[in-house]
Every structure is written in structure tokens, then in C-alpha cells.
């Protein structure tokens, strides 16, 4: 199966991330997308240690550390509609996924 990648770079101050929504090595699921504000994040190959969410300007709007969890629900209901970037840090991997809140 061919691998197709869509890479974005978001840079603002200290934040520089490569966004890759189809990397087969990073086994994270983030749904629903688009979302109304509640996001479920699942890791298939490790435990999630930290979730960071950035707005389109690269400003950190959410950060939380976790224990030994494979499934995490994050609530951004109080944030404005728009595009956000979710940085998922696990015990053996880091990935950034784009999500739309509407």
C-alpha cells in the first residue's frame, strides 16, 4: 500500500511542528474530526503521557499530563470554532494531528 503524506509546518515563537496526519508509524486516533468540542484520543502502541493543543496562531491553549492511559478525552467546548493542532506525546512516540472544531 503506498504511503501518502500531507505535511504542514506551524511556526510561532518556540513552536515548530511537522503535521503528518497519515504516518503509519504513529498509531494515534483522534476523533471525531471535525468536532463540536469533545475529542477522544487513542494510542494503539503505548500510553499517552502528555496532550498539548495549539490554536492556528501557535498559542498553547491546553496542556495536561497523564499516567498510564491509552484513551483520553479532551474538552475544548469553551474554545472558539477553528483549526487546532493536537500534540500527542506517548511513552514511545510523539505526533501532531490537526483537528477542526465547529
N, C-alpha and C positions, 0 to 999 in steps of 0.2 A: 504494500500500500504506500503510495507516495506521501511524503511529508510536506505539507504546505504551511508556511509560517507567515503571520502578519505581525510585524514588529513595529512598535511605536517607541519614541523616546520622549519622556516628560522630564523637563529640566527646570528647576526653580530653586535657586539658592543651594541648599545642601541635598536636594532631592534630584536624583538622576536614576531612572528606572527604564529597563527594557521591558516592554509589554509584549507578551507572547501568549496568545490565547489558545494555541493548538500544539504545544510542546508535548510529545508523548511521554517524556521522562517525568514531567511534573504531573502527578496523579491527584490533582485537586479538582473538585467540582464546586461550582459556585452557582447557586440558583435561588429563586427564579431570576432570569435576566431577560427583559427588564423586570424591575422590582418596584413594589409600592413602598418599600421601606424595610421589610424584614428579609434578611439574606441568610441562607443556610450555606455553610462552608464545610466540605467533607474532604478528608485526606485518606487516600487509599493505601499509602505506603509509609505512614509514620504519624506521629502525634503532632498536633499543632501547638506551637509554643507561643506565638505572637501573631496578632492581626493588627495591621495598620491600614487606615483608609485615608486617601488623599482626594481633595477636590480637583477640579480641572486646572486650577492655578498652582497646584502642587503643595497646597497648605494641608498639613496634617489635621484631620477633623476627628479621628478616632484612633485610639491605641489601647490594646489590652493584652495582657499576658495570661496564658492558660497553663494548666497542668498536663495531664496525660489524656488529652481529648482528641478524638478523631472527627467529631462532629460539633460544630459551633454555630449558634445563631446570633447574628448581629442585627441590631435595630438602628436604622438611620431614618426613622419616620419623621423626626424633627428637623431633618436637613432638607434644603430646597431641592427640587427636581433638577436633574442634570446628570453629567457623566462623572463617575468616581473611579478611582483605582484602588484595588484591594491588594495589599501586600500580605502574603501568607508565608509565615516562617514556621517550618516544621523541624522535627528532630534531625532530618537529613536532607532538607531541600528548602529553597525559597523561590517563590513565584509571585508575579503580579498579574492580576486579571482586571479587565475593565468591566464595569457594571453601569447600567443606566437605571436611574431612579425616576419614576414618573408617577 
